[in-house]
Amino acid sequence: MSLRPLTPESLQEKGPIPRHVAIIMDGNGRWARRRGVPRILGHRAGREAVRDTVRGAVALGVEVLTLYTFSTENWERPKTEVKGLMAFLKRVLKEEVKDLDAQNVRLRVIGRARDLAPDVRDVVDHAVARLSKNDGLLLVLALSYSGRAEILDAVRQLVAEAGSRPVTPLKVDERVFEAHLQTAGLPDPDLLIRTSGERRISNFLLWQLAYTELVFDDALWPDFRRKNLFRAVSDFQGRERRFGKID
């Protein structure tokens, strides 16, 4: 007996679609190493994975798709690789913005933008502005991002505000704290997918992932496609989410 293929329609009939999907795109380097090519070619091969995953998310009706694009730790990689990644990021944003616009996708960036070179920031800002009038999928790129740094930055903002006006500790609840995070206004991820078979969250959205469902896919990121996304969503739909409570 053949299994029913997973399609956006079949998944929408099966159950709720996660509002927010976050993905740790891992395995570009290993993909390149297995083929005996430079690491940067692995990152370039991952471009099609991003494109197809975005289209799959749009088809499903996902509201927010957050991609762990470049971490603060990634700055410690060889300078030639970092330079190549930044150049590649600029080119991809310039070339993909038209297709994203056609899909009614919006763009947002989280992370320490001040770490990016001015020419990279200019391209990012242009893409965000170009897509700002859309009202479909919100694509969030985590660039120079660190979950710990995000939490520290939020604390620093609260401390700075306390210096200008009284803020009692009891008034700093989750709602107030979350308003100082870079993801302010976004729902927490319902589903986190990590590729390449690794099973860790690597300093990604540490506050926001408190009750997120985790799916680990063995595919290296360049080989990831919308079918992998659909499988992860199907897995998500089969879980019972109680958020620490009793059903």
Stockholm file with secondary structure:
# STOCKHOLM 1.0

chainA/1-247         MSLRPLTPESLQEKGPIPRHVAIIMDGNGRWARRRGVPRILGHRAGREAVRDTVRGAVALGVEVLTLYTFSTENWERPKTEVKGLMAFLKRVLKEEVKDLDAQNVRLRVIGRARDLAPDVRDVVDHAVARLSKNDGLLLVLALSYSGRAEILDAVRQLVAEAGSRPVTPLKVDERVFEAHLQTAGLPDPDLLIRTSGERRISNFLLWQLAYTELVFDDALWPDFRRKNLFRAVSDFQGRERRFGKID
#=GR chainA/1-247 SS CCCCCCCHHHHHHHSCCCSEEEEECCCHHHHHHHHTCCHHHHHHHHHHHHHHHHHHHHHHTCSEEEEEEEEGGGGGSCHHHHHHHHHHHHHHHHHHHHHHHHTTCEEEEESCGGGSCHHHHHHHHHHHHHTTTCCSCEEEEEEEECHHHHHHHHHHHHHHHHHHSCCCGGGCCHHHHHTTSTTTTSCCCSEEEECTTCCCCTTSSTTTTTTCEEEECCSCGGGCCHHHHHHHHHHHHTSCCCTTSCC
#=GC SS_cons         CCCCCCCHHHHHHHSCCCSEEEEECCCHHHHHHHHTCCHHHHHHHHHHHHHHHHHHHHHHTCSEEEEEEEEGGGGGSCHHHHHHHHHHHHHHHHHHHHHHHHTTCEEEEESCGGGSCHHHHHHHHHHHHHTTTCCSCEEEEEEEECHHHHHHHHHHHHHHHHHHSCCCGGGCCHHHHHTTSTTTTSCCCSEEEECTTCCCCTTSSTTTTTTCEEEECCSCGGGCCHHHHHHHHHHHHTSCCCTTSCC
//
